[in-house]
Each structure stands twice: as C-alpha cells, then as structure tokens.
Amino acid sequence: MKTGYLIAAGAALLLAGCQGANDATAALPKLEVAFADPDWTGGPVPEAGICTQQGGKGATPAMVVSGIPAGTAEIQVEFNDESYSPLSYDGGHGVIAFAVDGGETATLASVPGGTRSLGVEGARVVKDTRARGAFDQPGYIGPCSNRRNNIYSAELTAMGPDGKALATGAVRLGRY
C-alpha cells in the first residue's frame, strides 16, 4: 500500500510542477498574429503551403505579429499538425526563428520548406521536422496529410536575447 501512496504522491507533485510551467506561459503577454498573404485564411491550406510531396510549394505563410514586447530578439514559430499525434506538439513540422529589430510589429516572411537555407536574412531553422520516411527532410515541412482534413497551427514565442520567453501567440493555419 505504501508503494501505491508514493506513486500517487509523486504523480501529484509532477502534475503540480507541470501546472506551474503552464501558469508561467499563460501569464505571458499575448502576441497578435495575422496572415500577411490573403490566400492564407485559416480555412483550407493554399497550394503554396502544402508540402512538395503532395504537389504544393511547401512554404510557410507570411505573418504579421504585433504586441511584440521590448527586448525581443527573435520570434520562434513552432509548426504543428494538431490531428496527427506524433507531430502535434513542440514544432512537429519544424521550428523557424525570425530575428526582429525591436519594433512592436514585425512581418515574418514566408520561407521554403525542406531546406536549412531559408533565403531570408535573420531567419534560421531551430528544429527540423520530426516527420519520417518519405516526409523526412531538413527544416520545416508544410501541411502534408493528403487531404485528410488535418488541422495545422503555429505557436509563436517572442524570445529575449537570453533565450527567455517574453510573449506568446498562436494562429490556426488551416486544414489539409
């Protein structure tokens, strides 16, 4: 019986620690995020965003981010497929960072998928996609569910030069 009690007590402490981390993130100021390209609406993913393996161009959407706090060095964008568990969290489709110049608003350029050479000054790959098999590639991979109506999203974090999160935001990229 003591073992069961210890396991339950340990689980409660673990959950309390996780809750504290979520509270810290929830307490951060919110970034406002909008699409800079009218083809991106949060509805069907446009062809430019669909992965190259499905006949698209595989690029990220350009986004306008406002409410950026002073001291922000970069905006990190985690791309996820909310409908496919292995890629539904922590940048399953890749994480891209964009340097910002200290203003309250910034436009994050569209960058290509499947490469570490993003072609945009100040943009870099933080984490490669976790997709495997025929979809394994460096950097970001666009929505690639073969029209299964999966939901894709992006989580944005304003980061200070010390790597500390200063603000967060999210946007629904759409369905594919």
C-alpha positions, 0 to 999 in steps of 0.5 A: 500500500505504501508503494501505491501512496508514493506513486500517487504522491509523486504523480501529484507533485509532477502534475503540480510542477507541470501546472506551474510551467503552464501558469508561467506561459499563460501569464505571458503577454499575448502576441497578435498574429495575422496572415500577411498573404490573403490566400492564407485564411485559416480555412483550407491550406493554399497550394503554396503551403502544402508540402512538395510531396503532395504537389504544393510549394511547401512554404510557410505563410507570411505573418504579421505579429504585433504586441511584440514586447521590448527586448525581443530578439527573435520570434520562434514559430513552432509548426504543428499538425494538431490531428496527427499525434506524433507531430502535434506538439513542440514544432512537429513540422519544424521550428523557424526563428525570425530575428526582429529589430525591436519594433512592436510589429514585425512581418515574418516572411514566408520561407521554403520548406525542406531546406536549412537555407531559408533565403531570408536574412535573420531567419534560421531553422531551430528544429527540423521536422520530426516527420519520417520516411518519405516526409523526412527532410531538413527544416520545416515541412508544410501541411502534408496529410493528403487531404485528410482534413488535418488541422495545422497551427503555429505557436509563436514565442517572442524570445529575449536575447537570453533565450527567455520567453517574453510573449506568446501567440498562436494562429490556426493555419488551416486544414489539409 
